[in-house]
């Protein structure tokens, strides 16, 4: 029996259980390992790859990042540092795990933090604010940095508000802009992904247009947009915003979640790395995030306060009936599974 442990984080007040660690197997379903209060809107979380440290955001007007020591069934706050901008919504680590990046959605900025040898953020070393807007006045009235995606010594920052991906060079904690990629007007680039077999390709989910944008690297800081893949049915006229983008472990499928149509798009990946026609499978309401566990897709419903498991069969999802309750879940991350807390 294969077991996989996950963190589930939520929009929550400190009195509510904003963070859950659970175990999942296709035979037994979900089992809660630990649940934690004392966090404020930990809408994005990230575990250190080699140390028992968990990073969380505080998504609020006076945004912050927190680092927690992971115990068997405890979390101990190690540090709290302000991002100096509003509503941090994404965290990522540099490849050498020496720098932590946080994007501030409402502030339209990216912050960089120095980590010490124990993985604790010690200071904010830089903050880069974006300027601009897009054609969608309801969502693009200003810059909205949504994702910081490290590639070697570069950090690519999606800005949903300006329809750009800004490329920074990380020079010992100082971010220097090297270039910008222009997305189609009104598309709203949200999150990025790469494929292990095609490192020259950059995959972006465009939240507002519900498309997948694919760039091919033509140099260290230059890319060409080679494909824009629509994911919604041609006859669909309702509201929809795309959210999470992930590859299966074998890289043979690309999955994207859709809020409004409330579905997961499953796309086969061909020999050139270009995804094929999406097949849409209904799932939970408002699926902001999902995780993949072997042949199962674990999907969080922000509106219904639950996380459900679906079996990925060929190009479609099948309901398993396995479910765990959570407070407005919005982020799922796999546990590293170190001996300290397993």
N, C-alpha and C positions, 0 to 999 in steps of 0.2 A: 504493500500500500504506500503510495507516494504522498507525503505530507508537505505542504507549503504554508509558511507563516507569512502574514501580511499585517501591515499597519493600516488602519482606517482612521482618517482624520476628518474633522467636521467644522462647520460653523457652529460655535458653541460659546457659552459664557463660562467663566471659571467654575461655576457650580455644576455645570453639566459635564457628562463624559465626552470630552472633545477628542479623545484618542483611545483607540482600541487596538490591542494586538490579538489576532485570532489565528487559528490553525485551520487549514482546509484540506480535505481529501475527497476524491470523487466517490469514495465508498461511504464515508460518514458525514460529509458536509462540513459545516462550520463549528468550531469550538472556541469560545472566548478564553484566551490565556490570561489577559490582564486588561483592565480598563482604568483610565486616568482622568481626573478632574484637575482644575487649577490652570488650564490653558485658555487663552482668549483667541478665538477664531484661528486655529491652526490650519488654515486652508491649504497649505502646502507643507510637506514634510520630506526629509531626506536623511537617510542613514549613512554614516561614514563607512567607506568600504572596508576598513581594517581596524577600526577602533569602536568601542562600545559607546558611541555618541550619536544622538539623534538631533537634527536641526529642525526647527519649526519656525514659521512666520507668525506674527500677530497682524492679521489683516484688519487694520483700522486706520483712522485718520492720522494718528501718530504711530506709524508702523515700526515694527521691531523684528529682530531675529533672536531666537533663543537656542541655546545648546543644552542638552540634557544628557546626563550619564544614565545608561540603560542598565538596570539591574534585573534580577530574576523576575520580580513582579513590581518593580519600582522605577520611577524616573526621578532623578535629582537634578534640579536646575544648576547648571554650571555658570552660565552667564546670560545676560540680557543686554542687547545693544540696539539702539534706535537706528532705523535706516535713514532717518532724516527726510522722509517723504511719505506719501500717503499710500496705504493699501498694498503692501508687498504681497505678491501672489505666486511667486516661483523661486525655487532655490536650485543651485547647481554648484558642483565642485570642479576646480581645475583638475586636469589629468594627474597632477602630482599631489593632489589633496592639500595644497598649501593655501588655497584661496577659496573663499565662499562668495558666490554672487547671488544677489537678490534683486528681482525686478519689482518696481513699485508701479502698479497699474494706474491709479489715479494721478500720481505724481509724474508719470511718464519718464521714469529714470531707472538706471541700474546702479547698484551699490556694490562695492568690493570690500571684503573683510579679510584681514590676515588671520591665519590659524597658527597656533603654536604646535609643538610636537605632540601634544595630547589631543589635538583636534579642536581646541577651544578657540573661538574667535576672540582676538585681543583688541582689535581696533578696526574702525572703518578707514580704509586708505584712499577711497575715491568715491565720487558720486557724479554720474554723468546724466544730465537732464536733456531730454529730447524736446524739440520744438516743431510745431506744424499741426496739420489737421488733414482730414480726408473728406470725400464727397458725402458720406453718410452723416448728416448733422445730428442724428440721434445717438450715434456711437463713436463718431470720429471728430468731435468738436475740438479735440486736443490730442496730444500725444498720449499713448497708453502702452507703455512697455509691458510685455506679457511673458517673455521667456528669454533667459540667457543661456545660450548653448555653447559650451566650450569646445574648441577644436585646436589641439596642440596649444600654442601660446596665443590663440585668437579666441574671442568671445563674440558670438553672433547673437544679437538682441532683436527679437521680433517686436515691432511696434504696430499694434492693431490700429492705432489712431492715425498714423501717417502713411500706412501701406508701405512700410520699409523694413528691411533687415539691416541693422547697422553693425558693421564689422569693427571690432576693437582689438588692439593688441594689448595684452596684459604685460606691462613692463614693471615687474616687482610691485604689483598692487596699484599701479597707475594705468588707467585705461586711455589709450590713444586711438582716436578714430582713424581707420585706414580706408574705409569705403562704405558704400551703401548699395543694397540691392532693392530695386523697385518692384513691388508687387502690383498686380492689376488694380486700378482705382476701385475703392470700395470693397476690396476682398477681405481685408482685416487679418493679416498674418498673425497666428496665435502661438503655435508650438512647432518645434522642429524634431526631425528624426533622421538617423542615418542607417544604412544597411551594411552589415559586416562584410559582404562580398563586393559592395560597390561604394567604396569610401569617397569616390569623386562626386557622388550624387547627394543632394540635399533635398529632403522631403519636408514640405511645410503644409500644415492644415490651415486653410484660410477660414476663419470662423464665420465671417459675415457672408461670404459667397458660397460657403459649403463646398469648397473645392480642395483638391490636393495640388500644390504647386511643386514642380521639380526643377531644381537648378543643377547644372553640371559645372564643376570647377574647371576653369580655364587657366588658373594660376593660383598663387597663394591667397590673394585677396580679390580675385575676380571670378565671377560665375555668369553663366548664361541661362536664362529661363528656357527650358526645352519642352515643358509640357504643363498644361493646366487641365486637370481631370475633374469634371463635374460629378458629384456623387448623388444628387437628388434625382428622382424620376422626372422626366420631361413634363409630365402633366401635374406635378405637385406645385400648388400655389400657396400653401400655408407658410407660417413663420418657421424658421429653423436657424439654429446656430450650431456649427460644428465645435467639437471640443478636443478630445484626446486622440493622439495618433501613436500607434505602436505596431511593431512587427512581431510576428510569432518567432519563437526561438530559432526555428530552422530557416527563417527568412523567406518562406514561400508564400506568406500572406501578409498583407497590410490591413490593419483594422483602424477604423475611425468612428468615434461616437457622435451622435446627432441629437441635439436637444430641440424638441418641437415635433419633429417626425418620430422622435423617441425610438431610435434604432441604432444598430451597428452596421456599418458598411464593411464588407469583407471583399478584398481585392486580391486576386492571384498575382504573384510577382514573376515575371518572365525572365528569360536568360539575360536580358539586357538591363534588368533592374526596374523596368517600367511596369507599374501596376496595370492590370487589366480592368475590365468593366466591373463596377461594384455590384455586389448583391446585398440588399438591405434586409436585415432581420429585425423584427420588433423586439424590444427589450423593456427594461424598467422605464419609468417616467423620468425625464430630465437626467440622462446619463452623463454626468460631467466627467467622470473618470472611470477607467477600467484597468484590470490587470489580467495577465494571461498565465495560467497554471496548467502546464502540459496541454491537454485537449479541452480545457475549460477556460471560459472567460468570466471573470468576476467583475460585476458591474455595479456601480454605486448610484442610487437614486437620491439626488439631493432633496427633491420635493417630498418623497414618501418616507424618508428616514429608514431606508433598508439597503442591504447589499445582497444581490442574488447571483447565483452561479448558473451559467449556461454551458452546455456542451457544444464545442465547435466541431461540427460534422461537415466535412468537405468545405462548402462555402456558405453554410448557414448555421445559425445558433438554434439549439434545442433547449427548451426549459427543463430544468432538473428538479425544481421544487425546493432546492436548498437555499436557505435564506438566513441572514443575521440582521438584527435591528441595530441601527446606529443613528446618532443625532445629526441630521442634515449632512450626510457623508459627501465629501467633495474631492478627496485625494486617497488613492490606494498606492502603497509602496511595498515591495517585497522585503521581508526581514533578511538580513545577511545570514543570521543563524549561527552566531558565535556561541561558544560554550558558556559564556558568562550568564546568558539568560535563557537558553534553551533547556 
